[in-house]
Amino acid sequence: MNLKGIKFFITLFALFVALAHLIWPNITIDAITVTLLIVAVLPWLSSLFKSIEFPGGLKVEYQDLERIEDRARKTGLLSEERSKTSEDYTFQTVASADPNLAMAGLRIELENRLVKLAESRQLKVSRRGLNALLSDLNRRELLNGAERALLSDLSGLLNSAVHGAIVAPSAAEWALDIGPRILKALDERTTSTEIRYKGIT
C-alpha cells in the first residue's frame, strides 16, 4: 500500500469509528469524537505543517538548539574559534548517517568535558548524573547559574535524542557546527587558571 493509500485508510477508519461512537444512544460529541475526527484529517494536513506531535511526542528541532546557542553566546560559553577540520569528534563522522547517534556522541563528549573541568579543580565527581555534576560545578563557582541552566537544557535535548526522539536534519547540522564550539569553550575553561564569567550569574 502506498503512502496515499495509507492516509486514505486511516481517514476512513477514524471516520467509521467516530460514526459508530455517535450512533449509540445518549452519546453526544465529546472529547473522544473530537480526537477521532482530528486523527481523520491529520494525514491530509501533513504537507501544511513542519511537524505534528501528539502529547508526549519527542522531536529535537533546530529552533530548540538555536536558543541554546544564543544563550551560550551570551554567557561566554561558546568558543569563537571554529574547528579547523570537519571531523574533530567521532560524532561528527556519523551525523549524516545517524543524527541520533551524533547527538548521543555529543552528549558523551559534553559530560567528559564537565568531568575534566571538575577534576581540574579537585572536585570529586560522583555517579549521581550530569545534572548533579552541573549543580556541583555551580556551587564551586566553576559554572555560573546561566551556564549551568543552559548546559542542563542542552543535556535534556541530547538525552531525548538518545532515547529515540526524531532529530531534524538541521539539528544534526547544528551538532556539527556549534557543538564543538561549546566543547572547546569548556576545554578552555578547564585549562584556564582563572574563571571569568560573562553574563548573568
C-alpha positions in Angstrom: 0.0 0.0 0.0 1.4 3.4 -1.0 1.5 6.5 1.3 -1.7 7.9 -0.2 -3.5 4.6 0.3 -2.4 4.5 4.0 -3.6 8.1 4.5 -7.0 7.1 2.9 -7.3 4.0 5.1 -6.5 6.0 8.3 -9.1 8.6 7.4 -11.8 6.1 6.6 -11.1 4.0 9.7 -11.2 7.1 12.0 -14.4 8.4 10.5 -16.0 4.9 10.8 -15.1 4.7 14.5 -16.3 8.3 15.1 -19.7 7.5 13.4 -20.1 4.2 15.4 -19.4 6.1 18.5 -22.1 8.7 17.7 -24.9 6.3 16.8 -25.1 4.8 20.3 -28.0 6.2 22.4 -27.2 9.1 24.7 -23.8 9.7 23.1 -23.0 13.3 22.1 -20.0 15.0 20.6 -17.3 14.6 23.3 -13.5 14.6 23.6 -13.3 11.1 22.1 -15.2 12.0 19.0 -13.2 15.2 18.6 -9.9 13.3 18.9 -11.0 10.7 16.3 -12.0 13.5 13.9 -8.6 15.1 14.3 -7.0 11.8 13.5 -9.1 11.6 10.4 -7.9 14.8 9.0 -4.3 14.8 10.1 -2.9 12.7 7.3 -4.2 15.2 4.8 -2.7 18.2 6.6 0.9 16.8 6.8 2.0 19.0 3.9 0.9 22.1 5.6 2.9 21.7 8.8 6.6 21.1 9.6 5.6 18.6 12.2 2.6 17.5 14.3 3.3 15.9 17.6 0.8 14.2 19.9 1.1 14.8 23.7 4.3 13.0 24.9 5.8 13.0 21.4 9.5 13.9 21.2 11.3 15.9 18.5 14.6 17.7 18.5 14.2 20.8 16.4 16.8 23.3 15.2 14.9 26.1 16.9 15.5 24.4 20.3 19.2 24.2 19.7 19.4 27.7 18.3 18.1 29.1 21.6 20.8 27.1 23.4 23.4 28.6 21.1 22.1 32.2 21.7 22.3 31.6 25.5 25.8 30.1 25.2 27.0 33.1 23.3 25.5 35.5 25.9 27.2 33.7 28.8 30.5 33.3 27.0 30.3 29.5 26.8 30.7 29.5 23.1 34.2 29.5 21.7 34.8 31.9 18.9 37.3 29.6 17.3 35.8 27.1 14.9 37.3 23.6 14.3 40.0 23.5 11.7 38.8 20.2 10.4 35.3 18.9 9.9 35.7 15.7 11.8 37.5 16.6 15.1 35.0 14.4 17.0 33.6 10.9 16.4 30.0 12.1 16.5 30.7 14.4 13.5 31.6 11.5 11.3 28.2 9.8 11.8 25.9 12.9 11.8 24.7 12.5 8.2 24.0 8.7 8.5 22.6 8.7 12.1 21.7 12.0 13.6 20.5 10.4 16.9 23.9 8.7 17.3 25.6 12.0 16.6 23.6 13.6 19.4 24.5 10.7 21.7 28.1 11.3 20.9 27.9 15.0 21.6 26.2 14.2 24.9 29.1 11.9 25.9 31.7 14.5 24.9 29.8 17.1 26.9 29.8 15.0 30.1 33.5 14.2 29.6 34.4 17.9 29.4 32.4 18.6 32.6 34.1 15.8 34.4 37.5 17.1 33.3 36.6 20.6 34.5 35.6 19.2 37.9 38.8 17.2 38.2 41.0 20.1 37.2 39.8 21.9 40.3 40.0 18.8 42.6 36.2 18.5 42.7 35.2 14.9 43.4 33.0 13.5 40.7 30.1 11.4 41.9 27.9 9.0 39.9 24.7 10.9 40.5 24.3 12.0 36.9 25.0 15.0 34.8 22.6 17.4 36.5 24.2 16.7 39.9 27.6 17.4 38.4 26.4 20.7 37.0 25.0 21.7 40.4 28.3 20.8 42.0 30.2 22.9 39.4 27.9 25.7 40.1 28.3 25.5 43.8 32.1 25.6 43.4 31.7 28.6 41.0 33.2 26.8 38.1 30.0 27.5 36.2 27.6 30.3 36.8 23.9 29.9 37.1 23.2 30.8 33.5 25.8 28.4 32.2 24.5 25.6 34.4 21.0 26.1 33.2 21.8 26.1 29.5 24.1 23.0 29.8 21.3 21.3 31.7 18.8 22.2 28.9 21.2 21.1 26.2 21.7 17.8 28.0 18.0 17.3 28.1 17.6 17.8 24.4 20.5 15.4 23.7 19.1 12.9 26.1 15.8 12.9 24.2 17.7 12.1 21.0 19.5 9.3 22.8 16.1 7.9 23.8 14.7 7.9 20.2 13.4 11.4 19.6 13.2 12.4 16.0 16.2 14.6 15.1 15.6 17.2 12.4 18.4 17.3 9.8 19.1 21.0 10.7 19.6 19.9 14.3 22.2 17.4 13.2 24.0 20.2 11.3 23.9 22.3 14.4 25.7 19.5 16.3 28.5 19.6 13.7 29.0 23.3 13.9 28.0 24.6 17.4 28.5 21.5 19.5 32.3 21.5 19.1 32.5 25.2 19.9 30.7 24.6 23.3 33.1 21.7 23.9 36.1 23.9 23.1 34.8 26.6 25.5 34.7 24.0 28.2 38.2 22.9 27.3 39.4 26.5 27.6 37.7 26.8 31.0 39.4 23.6 32.2 42.9 24.8 31.2 42.4 28.4 32.4 43.9 29.3 35.8 41.2 31.9 36.3 37.4 31.7 35.9 35.9 34.7 34.2 32.2 34.9 33.9 30.3 36.6 31.1 26.6 37.1 31.5 24.2 36.7 34.4 25.3 34.7 37.5 
